[in-house]
Amino acid sequence: MISLENAVLNERDWTGSMDALAHKATALCEAHALSSGVRLPKSTKALVMSYRALRILSPAQGKQFRWLHLVQLLAARHLVTQGWRREDAAQRIARYSPEHMAEHLATLHEHDDDGITSPITEAATNEERERATIAIRLLAAGICEQFRMARVGIPTVQDLTMSPLLAQALLLLSSAYVSAGKEDIGGSVHSLLERCRNPINGTSWRLPMLSDPQFHYREITLLDPDRRIPTLDCVEMARQTQSELDLREQFAFEALRSTSEQFVGKLEQAYSALRLWVTEHPVTTIQAMRTFERLKGLQLAATFLTGCYECVQPHHLVNGKLYVCETCGTSMRRATGASHFLSCRVPQCKSYDKPLESLPQEWSADTLIAKPAILAYWVGPGLDESTLYRMALAQGLEPRMYPGRDACDLSFDGNAVGVDVKSFASPFILADRLNKGHGLAPYQRRIVAINDQAIARSYGYLEVLRQRYVGSPSLEFMSVRALLASMEKPF
């Protein structure tokens, strides 16, 4: 049988509409496998629109798409099925001619400018690039924070007075230099700031991953070389950067979106199933993960799921033993001020910071713990989301988790009701956030459910929200406990 590569090469004269592009790509993939024997998933018009928005596909000529776009679409489908993030796929596709991509479609994920690398090496490169992105964005934020401190007379000294963001960036970059076999730069923040007066891919940095053609920030300069103030690029990156955890959650969120796009026809179902499973399994095993993938038909998500976890580390243990919270399933820590007791580390959990007694669990090299960013942004907030979802299922309300891939947290009753679950410590911050917009507008009934522990820690939480929210459309504010109780009655 003719391979997909040869079939695509025979379509050089193809032109058509957006619908025709999706149909043609699907027809080719159904009729032909790659030379490696792998079959690519089908494509849809919605997927083509998404790839256009991300500039994976070149601009169309009017409303006509051509062979170039067909090759780019198939190349992107293959890279994404190999675990690539869509923005990285866009960078890779831009490097090659359509003829090269068509001829090497099966091995495109292995190619670089010097020839062929193994999939393991490519995966490591992606991980290094993510680490570099986090380090440089934290560095930009730290430079701006340190600059503000300097303007009020606080000198730049490498001690506890230094910007925490700058200190974290220094540590990450120091680790990267050591890993690359280079001289450790961690001893001097002043030497690092001197480097920032030159482009990141310049000779003064001497770090290969910062010069990678796919590294987005390689050509920018963080400090004006003459005036020694943050550049516009630096200031903008700082504005978009909150913390290392926040950046890592952004990478995880993008990986989830890219992974779910592999499941054409059940994209939203795959997105919801993957995120819910991670939320409900902060401690798991490789075997349990693979069983879930097989039962749900989500084997293509193996790379994504593995990336959400890490092996058991010493900080997960207490006296060498693993203790798991009976309420939320996360690993526990020693309770503050009570050395013989334990406590949960998740603020949204009912057992948070309460001295508890617990029995240790067996663990091995097969045991996995959710990474800190996943715990902070998915597992913690997801405790209430999961509880509400399970209650809605029990009540026959036909719930959907993360409809529209996170337009809101939960919908049910024929999509008449939309629910966002929040656990902000401050009702003032939450009100300001909601006033700027939310994803509940399409629903007839719009509910913001507040974590019970957050309400208990801040007097008058719900009243403050009702007074401070001035957005449109109107929202209902209630505790998670109240919403659970109301589910037992007809909506």
C-alpha positions as CSV (number, residue, x, y, z in Angstrom):
1,M,0.0,0.0,0.0
2,I,1.2,3.5,-0.8
3,S,2.5,5.4,2.2
4,L,0.9,8.7,3.4
5,E,4.1,10.5,2.4
6,N,3.9,9.4,-1.2
7,A,0.1,10.0,-1.3
8,V,0.7,13.6,-0.1
9,L,3.4,14.1,-2.7
10,N,0.9,13.1,-5.4
11,E,-1.4,15.9,-4.3
12,R,0.8,18.9,-5.2
13,D,-2.0,20.5,-7.3
14,W,-4.6,20.3,-4.6
15,T,-6.7,23.4,-3.7
16,G,-9.9,23.9,-1.8
17,S,-11.8,25.5,1.0
18,M,-11.3,25.2,4.7
19,D,-13.9,22.4,4.9
20,A,-12.3,20.7,1.9
21,L,-8.9,20.9,3.6
22,A,-10.1,19.1,6.7
23,H,-11.9,16.5,4.5
24,K,-8.9,15.9,2.3
25,A,-6.5,15.5,5.3
26,T,-9.0,13.0,6.9
27,A,-9.4,11.1,3.7
28,L,-5.7,10.7,3.2
29,C,-5.1,9.6,6.8
30,E,-7.9,7.0,6.6
31,A,-6.6,5.6,3.3
32,H,-2.9,5.7,4.0
33,A,-0.6,5.1,7.0
34,L,2.8,6.7,7.5
35,S,5.8,4.8,6.3
36,S,6.3,4.0,10.0
37,G,2.9,2.2,10.1
38,V,1.4,4.9,12.3
39,R,-2.0,6.3,11.2
40,L,-2.8,10.0,11.9
41,P,-6.1,11.0,13.4
42,K,-8.7,12.7,11.3
43,S,-9.1,16.5,11.1
44,T,-12.1,18.9,11.5
45,K,-12.9,22.4,10.4
46,A,-12.6,23.5,14.1
47,L,-9.1,22.1,14.3
48,V,-8.1,23.9,11.1
49,M,-9.4,27.2,12.5
50,S,-7.5,26.6,15.7
51,Y,-4.2,25.9,13.8
52,R,-4.7,29.0,11.7
53,A,-5.1,31.1,14.8
54,L,-1.9,29.7,16.2
55,R,-0.1,30.3,12.9
56,I,0.7,26.6,12.4
57,L,-0.9,27.0,9.0
58,S,0.3,29.8,6.7
59,P,-2.3,32.5,5.7
60,A,-4.7,31.3,3.0
61,Q,-4.9,33.0,-0.4
62,G,-8.3,34.5,-0.1
63,K,-10.4,31.6,1.0
64,Q,-8.4,29.1,-1.0
65,F,-6.1,26.6,0.7
66,R,-3.3,24.8,-1.2
67,W,-1.0,21.9,-1.0
68,L,1.3,23.8,1.5
69,H,-1.6,24.0,4.0
70,L,-2.4,20.3,3.5
71,V,1.2,19.3,4.3
72,Q,1.4,21.7,7.3
73,L,-1.9,20.3,8.7
74,L,-0.7,16.7,8.4
75,A,2.7,17.6,9.9
76,A,1.1,19.3,12.8
77,R,-1.2,16.4,13.5
78,H,1.8,14.1,13.6
79,L,3.9,16.3,15.9
80,V,1.0,16.8,18.3
81,T,0.4,13.0,18.4
82,Q,4.0,12.7,19.4
83,G,3.4,14.9,22.5
84,W,4.5,18.2,21.0
85,R,2.9,21.4,22.2
86,R,1.2,23.3,19.4
87,E,3.4,26.4,19.7
88,D,6.5,24.2,19.4
89,A,4.9,22.4,16.4
90,A,4.4,25.8,14.7
91,Q,8.1,26.6,15.2
92,R,9.2,23.3,13.8
93,I,6.9,23.5,10.7
94,A,8.2,27.0,9.9
95,R,11.7,25.7,9.6
96,Y,11.0,23.3,6.6
97,S,9.8,23.5,3.1
98,P,6.6,21.6,2.3
99,E,8.5,19.2,0.1
100,H,10.9,18.3,3.0
101,M,8.0,17.9,5.4
102,A,6.0,15.7,3.0
103,E,9.0,13.4,2.3
104,H,9.9,13.1,6.1
105,L,6.4,13.2,7.6
106,A,6.9,10.0,9.7
107,T,10.2,11.3,11.2
108,L,9.6,15.0,11.3
109,H,9.5,14.9,15.1
110,E,13.1,13.5,15.1
111,H,14.7,16.0,12.7
112,D,16.8,18.9,13.6
113,D,19.1,21.2,11.6
114,D,22.0,18.7,11.9
115,G,20.1,15.6,10.9
116,I,18.4,13.0,13.1
117,T,18.1,12.8,16.9
118,S,16.3,10.2,18.9
119,P,12.9,10.7,20.4
120,I,14.4,10.6,23.8
121,T,16.8,13.4,23.0
122,E,14.0,15.5,21.5
123,A,11.9,15.0,24.6
124,A,14.8,16.2,26.7
125,T,15.2,19.2,24.5
126,N,11.6,20.2,25.0
127,E,12.0,19.9,28.8
128,E,15.1,22.1,28.6
129,R,13.3,24.6,26.5
130,E,10.5,24.8,29.1
131,R,13.0,25.2,31.9
132,A,14.7,28.0,29.9
133,T,11.4,29.8,29.3
134,I,10.5,29.8,33.0
135,A,14.0,30.9,34.0
136,I,14.1,33.9,31.6
137,R,10.5,35.0,32.4
138,L,11.3,34.9,36.1
139,L,14.5,36.8,35.4
140,A,12.6,39.5,33.6
141,A,10.1,39.8,36.5
142,G,13.0,39.8,39.0
143,I,14.9,42.5,37.1
144,C,11.8,44.8,37.1
145,E,11.2,44.1,40.8
146,Q,14.8,44.8,41.6
147,F,14.7,48.0,39.5
148,R,11.8,49.3,41.5
149,M,13.6,48.6,44.7
150,A,16.7,50.3,43.5
151,R,14.7,53.5,42.7
152,V,13.8,53.8,46.3
153,G,17.4,53.3,47.5
154,I,17.6,49.6,48.1
155,P,20.9,48.3,46.7
156,T,21.2,45.0,44.8
157,V,22.9,42.7,47.2
158,Q,22.9,38.9,46.9
159,D,21.2,38.3,50.3
160,L,17.6,38.1,51.7
161,T,16.9,41.6,50.5
162,M,17.2,40.6,46.9
163,S,14.0,40.2,44.8
164,P,12.7,36.7,45.4
165,L,11.9,36.4,41.7
166,L,15.5,37.4,40.7
167,A,16.8,34.9,43.3
168,Q,14.7,32.1,41.9
169,A,15.8,32.9,38.3
170,L,19.4,32.8,39.4
171,L,19.0,29.4,40.9
172,L,17.3,28.0,37.8
173,L,19.9,29.4,35.5
174,S,22.7,28.2,37.8
175,S,21.2,24.7,37.6
176,A,21.0,24.9,33.8
177,Y,24.6,25.9,33.5
178,V,25.8,23.1,35.7
179,S,23.6,20.6,33.8
180,A,25.2,21.8,30.5
181,G,28.7,21.3,31.9
182,K,29.3,25.1,32.0
183,E,30.7,27.2,34.8
184,D,28.2,27.9,37.5
185,I,26.9,31.5,37.4
186,G,25.1,31.2,40.7
187,G,27.7,33.0,42.7
188,S,27.1,36.5,41.4
189,V,23.8,38.2,40.5
190,H,25.9,41.2,39.2
191,S,27.5,39.0,36.6
192,L,24.1,37.8,35.6
193,L,22.7,41.3,35.3
194,E,25.8,42.2,33.2
195,R,24.9,39.4,30.8
196,C,21.3,40.8,30.5
197,R,22.7,43.8,28.6
198,N,23.3,41.5,25.7
199,P,20.9,39.4,23.6
200,I,20.1,36.1,25.3
201,N,21.5,34.1,22.4
202,G,24.7,36.2,22.5
203,T,28.2,34.9,23.2
204,S,28.2,36.2,26.8
205,W,25.5,33.8,27.9
206,R,27.1,30.6,26.5
207,L,24.2,28.4,27.2
208,P,23.1,26.2,24.3
209,M,19.4,26.0,25.2
210,L,19.1,29.8,25.1
211,S,20.3,29.8,21.5
212,D,17.9,27.0,20.4
213,P,16.1,28.1,17.2
214,Q,12.8,27.1,18.9
215,F,13.4,29.1,22.1
216,H,11.1,32.1,21.7
217,Y,13.1,34.6,23.7
218,R,16.5,34.0,22.3
219,E,16.9,37.3,20.5
220,I,15.7,39.7,23.2
221,T,17.8,41.9,25.5
222,L,16.5,42.3,29.1
223,L,18.5,45.4,30.1
224,D,19.2,48.5,28.0
225,P,23.0,48.3,27.3
226,D,23.5,52.0,27.8
227,R,21.0,53.2,30.4
228,R,20.9,49.8,32.3
229,I,17.1,49.9,32.7
230,P,14.6,47.1,31.8
231,T,13.8,47.0,28.1
232,L,10.2,47.1,26.8
233,D,10.4,43.3,26.2
234,C,11.6,42.8,29.7
235,V,8.8,44.9,31.2
236,E,6.1,43.1,29.2
237,M,7.4,39.7,30.1
238,A,7.4,40.8,33.8
239,R,3.8,42.0,33.5
240,Q,2.8,38.5,32.3
241,T,4.7,36.6,35.0
242,Q,3.5,35.9,38.5
243,S,5.5,33.0,39.8
244,E,7.3,29.8,38.8
245,L,4.2,27.7,39.8
246,D,2.0,29.9,37.6
247,L,4.3,29.5,34.6
248,R,4.4,25.7,35.1
249,E,0.6,25.6,35.3
250,Q,0.4,27.4,32.0
251,F,2.7,24.8,30.4
252,A,0.5,22.0,31.8
253,F,-2.7,23.7,30.6
254,E,-1.3,24.1,27.1
255,A,-0.2,20.5,27.1
256,L,-3.7,19.4,28.1
257,R,-5.2,21.4,25.3
258,S,-2.8,20.0,22.7
259,T,-3.2,16.5,24.0
260,S,-7.0,16.7,23.8
261,E,-6.9,17.8,20.2
262,Q,-5.6,14.4,19.3
263,F,-9.0,12.9,20.1
264,V,-11.1,14.2,17.2
265,G,-14.8,13.7,17.8
266,K,-14.4,13.5,21.5
267,L,-12.1,16.4,22.2
268,E,-14.0,17.9,25.1
269,Q,-14.7,14.5,26.6
270,A,-10.9,13.7,26.5
271,Y,-10.1,17.1,28.0
272,S,-12.5,16.6,30.9
273,A,-11.6,13.0,31.6
274,L,-7.9,13.8,31.7
275,R,-8.1,16.8,34.0
276,L,-10.7,15.2,36.3
277,W,-8.5,12.1,36.7
278,V,-5.4,14.1,37.6
279,T,-7.5,16.1,40.1
280,E,-8.8,13.0,41.8
281,H,-5.4,11.2,41.8
282,P,-2.8,13.4,43.3
283,V,-1.0,10.2,44.4
284,T,-1.0,7.3,42.0
285,T,1.1,4.6,40.3
286,I,2.3,4.1,36.8
287,Q,0.2,0.9,36.6
288,A,-3.0,2.8,37.6
289,M,-2.3,5.5,35.1
290,R,-1.9,3.0,32.2
291,T,-5.0,1.2,33.3
292,F,-7.0,4.4,33.1
293,E,-5.6,5.3,29.7
294,R,-6.6,1.8,28.4
295,L,-10.1,1.8,29.8
296,K,-10.9,5.3,28.5
297,G,-9.1,4.8,25.1
298,L,-6.7,7.7,26.0
299,Q,-3.4,6.0,25.3
300,L,-2.3,8.9,23.2
301,A,-2.3,11.0,26.4
302,A,0.4,8.9,28.1
303,T,3.1,11.6,27.6
304,F,0.8,14.3,29.0
305,L,-0.2,12.3,32.1
306,T,3.3,11.3,32.9
307,G,4.3,15.0,32.7
308,C,1.9,15.9,35.5
309,Y,3.7,13.7,38.0
310,E,7.1,13.2,39.6
311,C,8.6,10.3,41.5
312,V,8.4,10.3,45.3
313,Q,10.9,12.8,46.7
314,P,12.2,13.2,50.3
315,H,10.0,16.2,50.9
316,H,6.9,14.1,50.2
317,L,7.9,11.8,53.2
318,V,7.8,12.0,56.9
319,N,10.6,9.9,58.5
320,G,10.9,8.1,55.2
321,K,7.2,7.1,55.1
322,L,4.4,8.3,52.8
323,Y,1.2,9.5,54.5
324,V,-1.8,10.4,52.4
325,C,-4.7,12.6,53.4
326,E,-7.9,10.6,53.7
327,T,-10.0,13.6,52.6
328,C,-8.2,14.7,49.4
329,G,-5.6,12.0,48.7
330,T,-2.5,14.2,48.7
331,S,0.7,13.5,50.5
332,M,0.8,14.9,54.1
333,R,3.4,16.8,56.0
334,R,4.4,17.1,59.7
335,A,1.9,19.3,61.6
336,T,3.2,22.7,62.7
337,G,4.0,22.7,66.4
338,A,3.0,19.0,66.9
339,S,5.8,16.8,65.7
340,H,3.9,13.5,66.4
341,F,0.9,14.6,64.2
342,L,0.4,15.2,60.5
343,S,-1.6,17.7,58.5
344,C,-2.8,18.1,54.9
345,R,-1.0,20.7,52.7
346,V,-3.9,21.6,50.5
347,P,-5.7,24.9,51.6
348,Q,-9.0,23.9,50.0
349,C,-9.1,20.6,51.9
350,K,-11.2,20.2,55.1
351,S,-8.2,18.6,56.8
352,Y,-5.8,21.5,55.9
353,D,-3.4,22.4,58.7
354,K,-5.3,20.3,61.3
355,P,-3.2,17.9,63.5
356,L,-4.2,14.4,62.4
357,E,-3.1,10.8,63.1
358,S,-2.6,8.7,60.0
359,L,-1.2,5.3,58.9
360,P,1.6,5.2,56.3
361,Q,1.0,3.9,52.8
362,E,3.2,1.5,50.9
363,W,5.2,3.2,48.1
364,S,7.8,2.2,45.5
365,A,9.5,3.4,42.4
366,D,6.2,3.0,40.7
367,T,4.5,5.6,42.9
368,L,3.9,9.1,41.5
369,I,3.0,12.4,43.1
370,A,1.4,15.3,41.3
371,K,3.9,18.1,40.7
372,P,3.6,21.3,42.8
373,A,1.9,23.4,40.1
374,I,-0.6,20.6,39.5
375,L,-1.4,20.4,43.2
376,A,-1.7,24.2,43.6
377,Y,-3.8,25.0,40.5
378,W,-5.6,21.7,39.6
379,V,-5.9,19.4,42.6
380,G,-6.6,22.0,45.3
381,P,-9.3,23.9,43.4
382,G,-10.5,20.7,41.9
383,L,-11.6,19.1,45.2
384,D,-14.9,21.0,45.2
385,E,-15.3,20.6,41.4
386,S,-15.0,16.9,41.7
387,T,-17.4,16.7,44.7
388,L,-20.0,18.8,42.9
389,Y,-19.6,16.7,39.7
390,R,-20.1,13.4,41.6
391,M,-23.2,14.8,43.4
392,A,-24.7,16.0,40.1
393,L,-24.1,12.5,38.6
394,A,-25.8,10.9,41.5
395,Q,-28.8,13.2,41.1
396,G,-29.1,12.5,37.4
397,L,-28.4,16.1,36.4
398,E,-26.2,15.1,33.4
399,P,-23.2,17.2,34.5
400,R,-20.3,18.1,32.2
401,M,-16.9,18.9,33.6
402,Y,-14.9,21.8,32.2
403,P,-17.3,22.5,29.3
404,G,-15.8,24.3,26.4
405,R,-12.4,23.2,27.7
406,D,-12.7,25.4,30.8
407,A,-15.2,28.0,29.9
408,C,-16.4,27.2,33.4
409,D,-15.9,24.4,35.8
410,L,-19.2,22.5,35.6
411,S,-22.5,22.6,33.8
412,F,-25.6,20.5,34.2
413,D,-29.3,20.3,33.8
414,G,-29.1,20.3,30.0
415,N,-26.4,23.0,30.2
416,A,-29.0,25.4,31.7
417,V,-26.8,25.8,34.8
418,G,-23.1,26.9,34.7
419,V,-20.9,26.8,37.9
420,D,-17.5,28.3,38.6
421,V,-15.9,27.1,41.8
422,K,-13.5,29.6,43.5
423,S,-11.2,29.4,46.5
424,F,-9.7,32.8,46.6
425,A,-8.7,33.8,50.2
426,S,-9.9,37.4,49.6
427,P,-13.4,38.1,48.4
428,F,-12.2,41.6,47.3
429,I,-9.7,40.0,44.9
430,L,-12.3,37.5,43.6
431,A,-14.8,40.3,43.0
432,D,-12.3,42.3,41.0
433,R,-11.4,39.2,39.0
434,L,-15.1,38.5,38.2
435,N,-15.8,42.1,37.3
436,K,-13.2,41.8,34.5
437,G,-15.1,38.8,33.0
438,H,-16.0,35.2,33.4
439,G,-17.2,32.2,31.3
440,L,-20.7,31.9,32.8
441,A,-22.5,34.3,30.4
442,P,-23.9,31.7,28.1
443,Y,-25.8,29.9,30.9
444,Q,-29.4,30.7,32.1
445,R,-28.4,30.2,35.7
446,R,-24.9,31.4,36.7
447,I,-23.5,30.2,40.0
448,V,-20.2,31.0,41.6
449,A,-19.6,28.5,44.4
450,I,-17.1,29.4,47.1
451,N,-14.9,26.9,48.9
452,D,-16.2,26.4,52.5
453,Q,-12.8,26.7,54.0
454,A,-12.2,30.1,52.3
455,I,-15.5,31.4,53.6
456,A,-14.7,30.2,57.1
457,R,-11.4,32.1,57.1
458,S,-12.8,35.5,56.0
459,Y,-15.8,37.0,57.8
460,G,-18.6,38.2,55.6
461,Y,-17.1,36.6,52.5
462,L,-20.3,36.2,50.5
463,E,-21.7,39.6,51.5
464,V,-18.5,41.3,50.3
465,L,-18.8,39.5,47.0
466,R,-22.4,40.5,46.4
467,Q,-21.6,44.1,47.2
468,R,-18.4,44.3,45.2
469,Y,-19.5,42.4,42.0
470,V,-20.8,45.0,39.5
471,G,-20.3,43.0,36.3
472,S,-22.8,41.7,33.8
473,P,-24.6,39.4,33.7
474,S,-25.8,38.8,37.3
475,L,-24.3,36.0,39.3
476,E,-25.4,33.9,42.2
477,F,-22.9,33.5,45.0
478,M,-23.1,30.6,47.5
479,S,-21.0,28.2,49.4
480,V,-20.1,24.8,48.0
481,R,-22.0,23.2,50.9
482,A,-25.1,25.2,50.0
483,L,-24.9,24.2,46.3
484,L,-24.5,20.5,47.3
485,A,-27.6,20.8,49.4
486,S,-29.6,22.5,46.6
487,M,-28.7,19.7,44.2
488,E,-31.0,17.3,46.2
489,K,-33.9,19.4,45.0
490,P,-35.2,19.9,41.5
491,F,-33.4,22.7,39.6
